[in-house]
Amino acid sequence: MSDLQPVTTVLAQRTIYETPGVFSPSQGIVSALINFPTLNEDLVIQRIIQEHQAKKAQENSLWRIGGGLLGLCLGLGDGFQVGDLIGAAVGSGLGGGISNELQRADEATLRELNLEWVNSPDSYIYHRKRHRGEAVRRLLLIMPHPQTSAPSTTFAVQFPDGYVACLAIADIANQLMFTMAGYGFDLDWVGQKQNLGFIPTDLGNSLPVEIWSGQNQHLVAIPYNTPHQFIY
């Protein structure tokens, strides 16, 4: 354990997010501090779409009422629907431009719903598509603090292709939880992984401490399993 003292010293200090250190000399790594909640983007998107659909349904209901009154005023009768006008326009010769229109509509829908972020590195869904599926494990990394450059604990997740995505902290509905930070790194520079030892946790198990080296770079990483109640 004495060989790991520089590592535990950093882990005991406040993290890069200004949250409490994750290591206690009397307890080891504190599980409650590393099993932090993460944002369920799928649920957020589902709720946004449901709210959008409910709003659209209400608007369509009002439109049908208004359209029916308009039809009666124009003498169109019950057999003619406003939608028929749209169908007739499409059938009359927009032709091959329809697929392009649909693609633009999808992007417009994302903007309308404020969901552009699902196609950016700030989204877990983006990384899940890009890096071959769900994150396979969490990582504690010791990295330079962006303001002070001092070694600090950073939370991250690793995907099936090896990519490491760092996390950011956010206040969502008055609860602090973690999301994608929008940056990370591939492991193509890592030429060697060395196990420096193990650090105990307050649950009685131990976590491995690894040093990743290559191309004149070194990084301390502590991998551990994702808590079952969180996606990543």
C-alpha positions as CSV (number, residue, x, y, z in Angstrom):
1,M,0.0,0.0,0.0
2,S,2.9,2.4,0.7
3,D,3.9,2.1,-3.0
4,L,0.4,3.5,-3.8
5,Q,0.6,6.4,-1.4
6,P,1.0,9.1,-4.2
7,V,-2.1,7.7,-5.8
8,T,-4.2,7.5,-2.6
9,T,-3.1,11.1,-1.7
10,V,-4.6,12.4,-5.0
11,L,-7.7,10.2,-4.5
12,A,-8.2,11.7,-1.0
13,Q,-8.3,15.2,-2.4
14,R,-11.3,16.9,-4.0
15,T,-11.9,15.7,-7.5
16,I,-11.7,17.6,-10.7
17,Y,-15.5,18.4,-10.2
18,E,-14.9,19.9,-6.7
19,T,-16.7,16.9,-5.1
20,P,-15.2,15.2,-2.1
21,G,-12.2,12.9,-2.5
22,V,-13.1,9.2,-3.1
23,F,-10.5,7.8,-0.7
24,S,-10.5,7.6,3.1
25,P,-7.4,6.3,5.0
26,S,-9.7,4.5,7.4
27,Q,-12.2,3.0,4.8
28,G,-10.3,2.9,1.5
29,I,-12.2,3.9,-1.6
30,V,-15.6,5.0,-0.6
31,S,-18.1,3.1,-2.8
32,A,-20.9,5.7,-2.4
33,L,-18.7,8.3,-4.0
34,I,-17.7,6.3,-7.1
35,N,-21.1,4.7,-7.7
36,F,-22.5,8.1,-8.7
37,P,-25.7,8.4,-10.8
38,T,-25.5,9.0,-14.5
39,L,-28.1,10.6,-16.8
40,N,-30.5,8.2,-18.5
41,E,-30.6,9.9,-21.9
42,D,-33.0,7.3,-23.4
43,L,-35.5,8.2,-20.7
44,V,-35.0,11.9,-21.2
45,I,-35.6,11.6,-25.0
46,Q,-38.6,9.4,-24.5
47,R,-40.2,12.0,-22.2
48,I,-39.4,14.8,-24.6
49,I,-40.9,13.0,-27.5
50,Q,-44.0,12.0,-25.5
51,E,-44.5,15.6,-24.5
52,H,-44.0,16.7,-28.1
53,Q,-46.5,14.1,-29.4
54,A,-49.1,15.1,-26.9
55,K,-48.6,18.8,-27.9
56,K,-48.9,17.8,-31.6
57,A,-52.0,15.7,-30.9
58,Q,-53.6,18.7,-29.2
59,E,-52.7,21.0,-32.1
60,N,-54.0,18.4,-34.7
61,S,-57.3,18.1,-32.8
62,L,-57.7,21.9,-32.9
63,W,-56.7,21.8,-36.6
64,R,-59.3,19.2,-37.5
65,I,-62.0,21.2,-35.8
66,G,-60.9,24.3,-37.6
67,G,-60.5,22.5,-40.9
68,G,-63.9,20.9,-40.6
69,L,-65.5,24.3,-40.1
70,L,-63.5,25.7,-43.1
71,G,-64.6,22.8,-45.2
72,L,-68.2,23.4,-44.4
73,C,-67.8,27.1,-45.1
74,L,-66.3,26.3,-48.5
75,G,-68.9,23.7,-49.3
76,L,-66.2,20.9,-49.6
77,G,-68.4,18.4,-47.6
78,D,-67.3,15.6,-45.3
79,G,-65.7,13.5,-48.0
80,F,-62.7,15.9,-48.6
81,Q,-59.9,16.2,-46.1
82,V,-57.2,18.9,-45.9
83,G,-54.6,16.1,-46.0
84,D,-55.7,15.3,-49.5
85,L,-54.3,18.5,-50.7
86,I,-50.9,17.6,-49.3
87,G,-51.0,14.1,-50.9
88,A,-52.0,15.5,-54.2
89,A,-49.0,18.0,-54.1
90,V,-46.5,15.2,-53.3
91,G,-48.0,12.9,-56.0
92,S,-47.9,15.6,-58.6
93,G,-44.1,15.6,-59.1
94,L,-41.8,16.4,-56.1
95,G,-40.3,13.1,-57.1
96,G,-36.8,12.2,-56.0
97,G,-36.6,15.2,-53.7
98,I,-38.8,13.5,-51.1
99,S,-35.9,11.6,-49.3
100,N,-33.9,14.8,-49.0
101,E,-37.0,16.6,-47.6
102,L,-37.4,13.8,-45.0
103,Q,-33.7,14.1,-44.0
104,R,-34.0,17.8,-43.6
105,A,-37.3,17.3,-41.6
106,D,-35.5,14.9,-39.2
107,E,-32.8,17.5,-38.5
108,A,-35.4,20.2,-38.1
109,T,-37.3,18.0,-35.7
110,L,-34.1,17.5,-33.6
111,R,-33.8,21.3,-33.5
112,E,-37.4,21.8,-32.6
113,L,-37.1,19.3,-29.7
114,N,-33.7,20.7,-28.7
115,L,-32.2,17.3,-29.2
116,E,-29.2,18.2,-31.5
117,W,-26.9,17.0,-28.7
118,V,-27.7,13.4,-29.4
119,N,-25.4,13.6,-32.4
120,S,-22.6,15.2,-30.5
121,P,-19.8,13.9,-28.2
122,D,-21.8,15.4,-25.3
123,S,-24.2,12.5,-25.6
124,Y,-23.9,8.9,-24.4
125,I,-26.0,7.8,-27.3
126,Y,-23.5,9.3,-29.7
127,H,-20.7,7.3,-28.1
128,R,-22.8,4.1,-27.9
129,K,-23.3,4.2,-31.7
130,R,-19.7,5.3,-32.4
131,H,-17.9,2.9,-30.1
132,R,-19.7,-0.4,-30.6
133,G,-22.3,-0.4,-27.8
134,E,-22.8,0.2,-24.1
135,A,-19.9,1.2,-21.9
136,V,-18.2,-1.9,-20.4
137,R,-16.8,-0.4,-17.2
138,R,-16.0,2.8,-15.3
139,L,-12.6,4.3,-14.6
140,L,-11.1,6.6,-12.0
141,L,-8.4,8.5,-13.8
142,I,-5.7,10.7,-12.4
143,M,-5.4,13.6,-14.8
144,P,-4.2,17.3,-14.7
145,H,-6.8,19.7,-13.3
146,P,-7.8,22.1,-16.2
147,Q,-7.1,25.2,-14.1
148,T,-4.2,24.2,-11.8
149,S,-2.7,21.3,-13.8
150,A,-2.4,19.5,-10.4
151,P,-3.1,15.7,-10.5
152,S,-6.9,15.2,-9.8
153,T,-9.4,12.4,-9.9
154,T,-11.5,12.3,-13.0
155,F,-14.4,10.0,-13.7
156,A,-14.7,8.2,-17.0
157,V,-16.2,5.2,-18.8
158,Q,-14.7,2.8,-21.3
159,F,-16.5,1.5,-24.4
160,P,-16.1,-1.9,-26.2
161,D,-13.6,-0.6,-28.7
162,G,-11.4,0.7,-25.9
163,Y,-12.3,4.4,-26.2
164,V,-12.3,6.3,-22.9
165,A,-14.9,9.0,-22.5
166,C,-14.5,11.5,-19.6
167,L,-17.6,12.6,-17.6
168,A,-18.9,16.0,-16.5
169,I,-21.1,16.8,-13.6
170,A,-24.5,18.5,-14.1
171,D,-27.3,19.7,-11.9
172,I,-30.5,18.1,-13.3
173,A,-33.7,18.7,-11.5
174,N,-31.8,19.7,-8.4
175,Q,-29.8,16.4,-8.4
176,L,-26.1,16.2,-9.2
177,M,-25.4,13.5,-11.8
178,F,-22.8,12.8,-14.4
179,T,-23.0,13.0,-18.2
180,M,-20.6,12.9,-21.1
181,A,-18.0,15.6,-20.9
182,G,-17.6,15.8,-24.7
183,Y,-14.0,14.7,-24.8
184,G,-12.0,11.5,-24.3
185,F,-9.2,9.5,-26.0
186,D,-8.5,6.3,-27.9
187,L,-5.9,3.9,-26.5
188,D,-3.7,3.7,-29.6
189,W,-0.9,5.5,-27.7
190,V,-0.9,2.9,-24.9
191,G,2.0,0.5,-25.4
192,Q,2.0,-1.0,-21.9
193,K,-0.3,-1.5,-18.9
194,Q,1.3,-2.3,-15.6
195,N,-0.6,-3.2,-12.4
196,L,0.8,-1.2,-9.5
197,G,-1.2,-3.0,-6.8
198,F,-4.7,-2.9,-5.3
199,I,-6.6,-0.4,-3.2
200,P,-9.2,-1.6,-0.7
201,T,-12.8,-0.3,-0.7
202,D,-15.2,0.2,2.2
203,L,-17.2,-2.9,0.9
204,G,-14.3,-5.2,1.5
205,N,-13.1,-5.8,-2.0
206,S,-10.1,-4.2,-3.8
207,L,-9.7,-2.3,-7.0
208,P,-6.6,-2.6,-9.3
209,V,-4.4,0.4,-9.9
210,E,-2.9,0.4,-13.4
211,I,-0.4,2.7,-15.1
212,W,-0.9,3.1,-18.8
213,S,2.3,4.1,-20.7
214,G,3.3,4.9,-24.2
215,Q,4.7,7.7,-26.5
216,N,6.2,9.5,-23.4
217,Q,2.8,9.6,-21.7
218,H,1.7,8.0,-18.5
219,L,-1.8,7.8,-17.0
220,V,-3.0,6.2,-13.7
221,A,-6.3,4.3,-14.2
222,I,-8.5,2.4,-11.7
223,P,-11.1,0.3,-13.5
224,Y,-14.2,-1.0,-11.8
225,N,-17.7,-2.3,-12.7
226,T,-20.6,-0.1,-13.5
227,P,-23.2,-0.2,-10.8
228,H,-26.2,-2.3,-11.9
229,Q,-28.7,0.5,-11.4
230,F,-27.0,2.8,-14.0
231,I,-26.6,2.5,-17.7
232,Y,-23.0,3.7,-17.6
